[in-house]
């Protein structure tokens, strides 16, 4: 079985593939060579996770709180409006995902960073952080 972070990233990708603005250009990675012909696009990744026991005992469940970042990238004229449209589509898709088909207990938009850019000409990125809560049994070494 895949780690829960992998399952969450894959579920977010599945919920976002096929959006009108980005089509199949949704990638589960922090970096991806995004050329003009591949834009607009979405990158999905997890950079932060907190965990704690949900109960006492040897076979206890672990509560995990992680931040899933969905980074939209667009370029050219009107990319601010394009990023806003992508935001509507991403937020609507994730809100309608049923907690990523029951994988997570909570999923909500935590923050949006609109001042992020990579300095490569007329291109702009807008990372949106979605907070998720996951509860489940975990008997993994190191947890």
HELIX and SHEET records of a PDB file:
HELIX    1   1 UNK A    4  UNK A   16  1                                  13    
HELIX    2   2 UNK A   36  UNK A   38  5                                   3    
HELIX    3   3 UNK A   79  UNK A   95  1                                  17    
HELIX    4   4 UNK A   98  UNK A  102  1                                   5    
SHEET    1   A 5 UNK A  26  UNK A  27  0                                        
SHEET    2   A 5 UNK A  41  UNK A  53  1                                        
SHEET    3   A 5 UNK A  61  UNK A  75 -1                                        
SHEET    4   A 5 UNK A 123  UNK A 137 -1                                        
SHEET    5   A 5 UNK A 106  UNK A 113 -1                                        
END                                                                             
